[in-house]
Amino acid sequence: MTNDLKKTNHKFTTNSHIQDKLVKDSIAHNESISAKAQARVNPTSNTPSPNSIVNNASTANTNNSDFTQLQDLPTGTPQGQQTTMPYNDNKMSNHSAPTSNDQKPRAAFNQRDDINNPHTLDTDGSEQTHFGYKTVNKAEKQARVADVFTSVAKKYDIMNDLMSFGIHRLWKRFAISLSGVRAGQHVLDIAGGTGDLAKVFSREVGRNGHVVLSDINAAMLEVGRERLINAGCNNVDFVLANAETLAPFEDESFDLLTISFGLRNVTDKDAALRSMYRVLKPGGRLLILEFSKPIFEPLSKAYDLYSFTALPLMGKLVANDSESYQYLAESIRMHPNQHTLKQMMEQAGFENCDYHNLTAGIVAVHRGFKA
């Protein structure tokens, strides 16, 4: 009995050491992937044929431990992939030309992760919009938002758990329950980031179904790609796409569209809703999960206090970035309330639109259908 007990204890200790090593290796691997996503250089993009949306990620990337360069992420010809924006004194006066030694001066924001921006000084002139509580030219907002999410990509999931006390998982679960997703369907998760919803949809649509995880930010998309491939989701593709145009996707391509905590960062929300309507099949549905306006005034005041004090502090301590989380708090306040967003969906063509308040309206799920 004594020898058996010793053998059992030795085996348990060995297994514990192995498990600890696997956990540490996994954490180190994920941190390495995120760091590379933030610090990568800008490669030359490869453009697929106009009729090709994506290739299967599981066959295009045979070695999952290697970092995927931007040219390996599929994009659509109409929109293309633009990882840097040219210096042009006539169009972007807030940027200086490169110096003689090819060292670019430090800009106020980083345009590294931008793909084609529909807003330029040529198309919009000096028309302005909001970036949190700041006022900026429409041509600048997309790049500023890209800079925020490139900065927070590495700690995005951890911060979501901390900021919402884990409740964001219940919000997403409720949204999924309203999706009506079935086996064999095609799903587009817009601004899907690290892939929380896409991972569930991958399982629900099965081997005959298909899920596309799209995001405008390459750093966020790379984190989601690694996460889903490691989880064995082999029916998911990963596409850099702008929510305002959804240019890589053909008309009436998807049974279900979802966008979770992403719409408030879009420069032209009306244009994004029209694009969502375009790529949705007749009878399909759109789900928007987004922060909204609390319906209980005492809670609203406490929520404001929490948002503008605790969130930036947590961002500083955990992600070493208080400014990005200050922006995220401000962007929530600038987002349309429940009734206004419902009207915007109806103006874009969606029918039978409704919304469900969660946590007293701090978050709302909007739903609409294409006839």
N, C-alpha and C positions, 0 to 999 in steps of 0.2 A: 504493500500500500504506500509506503514511504517513497519508494523509487517511482511509482506511478505518479504520485503527487508532484515530485520534483520535475518529472518529464512534462507534466501538464503546465506547471508554473513556467518552465523554461520555454515551452511552446507559446504560452500566452505572452510572455515578455518579448519574445522574438517577433510575434505578430504585431504587437503594439509598436515596436521600433519600426517595423516595415510600414505600418499605417502612418506613423508620424512622418517618416521620410517621404511617403507618397504625397501627404498633405503639403509638406514644405516644398517639395518639387513642383507641385501644382501651383502653389501660390507664386513661387519664383517664376514659373513659366508664364503665368498670366500677367505678372508685373512686367516681364520682359516684352511680351507682345504689346502691352499698352504703351510702354516706353518707346518702342520702335514706331508705333502708330503715331506718336506725337513728335518724334524726332527725325522722321524719315526725310529723305531728300525727294525732290520732285522729278520723277522719271518722265520720259516721253510717253504720251498716251497712245494706245492702240485702239482703233475704232472698228467695231464690227460692222457687218453688212446691215443695210437699213431694215431688212425684214427679220433680223435676228435680235431677239430681246436679250437672251442670256444663254450661256452654256451651263450644263449641270456642274455645280461647284465640286461635287465629289469626284468627277473625272478630270476637271480642269486643275485640281490641286491634289496631286497624289501624295504629297508629303505635308501633312497638317502641322508639323512642327516648324516649318519654314514660314517666315513672315511673307505675306502676300503683298507684292508691290502694287502700286496704284494701277499700273497698266494691266494687271491680272483681274481687276474688278471690272465687270462688263458694264458698258454704257450704250446708249442708243445714239445712232448717227444724228438724228435731228437736233439733239441737245448737246451731245458730245461731252467731253470731260476736260475741264480747264482747272488745272491745279495751281496755276498762278495767273495773275492778271498783268498785262503789259504796263509798263510805265509810260504814261502819256500825259504830258503837261496840259494838253488841250482838254482832256476828258476828266482826269482825276487830279485836281489842283492840290489836293491834300497830300500827294505823294511827290517825292523828289526823285529826279533821275539818278540812276546809279553813278557812283563816283568812278574816277578813271581806273581805279584798281579793282573794279567790279564788285566792290563791297556795297550792298544796298544799305542805306540809312535805316535806322529803326523807325518803323511806322507806328501810328497810333493804334493800329489793329493789324491783324495778320490775315492775308487773303489766300493763304496756302491751300485751304481745303475747299475753296469755292469751285463749283462747276458753273456752267453758263448762267449768268445773272440776267434775267429779263429786264432789270432796271438799270439803266445807264443815264448819264447826263444827256445823251442824245435822245433817248426815249422819254425820259421823265423831267428833263431840265433840272431845275433846283427844287422840284416838289419834295416836300418833307414828310417824314413819318416819325413814329416813336421808336426808340430803342430803350426799353424800360421807361424811365421818366425823362430821358434825354431826347432831344429833337435832332434828327440827322437827315441827310439827304437819302431818298429812297435807294439811290445807287450804292449807298454805303452799308445799309442795314444787313444785307445778307452776309457780307464779309465779317461784320462785327459779331453776328450770331455764330458764324463758323468758328471764330476765334474763341468764343465762350466754350463751345462744346468740345473743341480740340483740347482745351485746358482741363475740362472736367471728365473727359472720357475714362481715364484710368480709375477714378474713384466714383464713377457715376452710380453703380449699383449699391455700393456701400453707403453713399450719401442718401440715396433714395430710402433705404431702410432706416437710417438715422433720422432723416427729416420727417418722415411720415410715421415713425415708430412701427414700421412694417405694414401699415394699413394699406399702402399702395398695392400690395398683393391682393387684398380683398377687393379693392376697386377694380383691378384688372380682371379678377375672377368673375365679378358681376358683369363687366362688359362682355366677356367671352360668353357668359350665359345668355346674353341678348343677341349673339351673333347668328344663331341658327345654323352654324357651320356643319356641313355634312361631308361624308366620305366622297372623294372624287372631285370636290370643288376646287376652284382656283381662288387664292386669297392674296391680296396685296396689303402688306403692313407698311404704311407710309411713316417716315420719320421713326422707324422701328428701333433705331439705336442698338441696344445690347440684346434685343431679341426675346424679351419676356413673352409677348403675345405670339410671335412667330413660332416659338418652340412648342406651344400648346397646339396651335393650328396645324403644325406639321404632323402631330400625332392624330389629330381629328380627321384630316382629309385623307390620310392613309397613302398607300403606295400609288394609287391611281389619281391622287390629287396633287396639287402643286401650290407652294407658298413662295412668294417673293418678299424678301426683307429689303426695303429701300430706305436710304437716308441720304441727305445732302452732304453729310460730313463723313469723310473717309476714315477718320480716327474712330468714330463711334461705330461705323459699319464694320471695321476690322475687328473690333472687340466682339460684336455680335456674331460675326462669321466664325471666329475661333470658338466661341461658346457653343454655337449650334452644331458645328461639325464635330466637336469633341463629344457632344451629346448624341451623336449618331443620326442627326436629322439630314438624311440624304435626299429629301424631296424639296429642299429649300435653295433658292438662288439669291444672290446678293447684288443689288444694283444701286449705283450712285444715281440719284434722281432728285430733281427739284420739284417740290410739291406743287408749285404754281403752274408747271407745264406738264409734268409726268410724261415728258417727250419720248422716253424709250418705249412706252407702252401703246399698243394699238387700241382703237376704239372697242368698247364692249368686250374687254378681255377677262374681267374678273367677276366672280359671283359675290365676293365680299371685300370691302375696303375698310381698313381700320387705321386710325391715327391716334396715338396715345401720348398726351402731353407734348405735342409737337406743333399744333395749329397756331398757338399763340406766338410762336417764333417766326411765322411766315410773314413776309412783307405785305403781300396782297392776298388776304384770306379769301376774298370773293373769287379771284382768279383760281386759287387752289380748289375751291369747292366746285367750280365749273369743270376743271380738269378731272376731278374725282368722278363727277357725273359722266364725263365723256368715256372714261375707261371702264365704267361699271356696266355689266350686262343688264338688259331689261329684266326686272324682277329682283335684281340684286339689292344689297343694302349697304349703307355706310354707317359706321359707328365712330363717334368722336368722343374720346375720353379726355377730359381737360379740366383744369382748375376753373372755378367759376365764382359766383358771388354768394357768400353765406346768407342764408335767409333768416338767421337769428342774430339780431343786432349785438347783444352782449358777446356772443361767440365771435362775431366779426371783429370787434375791438381787440379781443384777446388774440385772435389769429394775426391781426396786423402787428401787434407787439411781438409775437413769436417770430413772424416772418422777417421783420426788419432788425431784430436783435440777435436771435438765436441762430438763424440760418447763415448769415455772414460769418458769425463766430465759428460755427461748425465747419463752414467752408474753409476758413483760415486754418483751423486745427487739423482737419482731416485731409483736405485736398490742397492746402497751402494756397488758397485762392478765394479770398473773401469777395472780391469785386464781381466775379462771375455769379456768385450766389446772391449778391445784392441785385444784380440784373434780373435773375430768375424770379426773385420776389416782386420786383417792380413790374415785370412782364405779365405776371398773373393779374395785377391790378388794372393793367391796360387792356386786358382781353375782354371781348364782349360778354355781357351777362347771358344768362340762360335764354331769355326770351329773344334777345337780339340775335344770338347765334341761330336759333330756330328759324327766325325770319330770313336770315342770310342763306340758310340751306334751302328754304322754299324758293327764294329768288333764283337760286342756281338750278332749280328744276326738280328737286327732291319732293316726294309726296309722303303723306302720312307721317310727318315729322313729329317727334316727341322727345322729351328728355326726362331723365330720372336723377334727382338730387341724391348725392351720397354725402354722408357726414355733414348733414345740415346745409348742403349746398357748397361746401368747400370745393367739392368736385362734382361734376355732372357728366352723365353719359347721354349724348344726343344720338338719335337714330333717325335715318331717313331712307326711303326706297326710291328706286328708279322704275317708273311704270313700263 
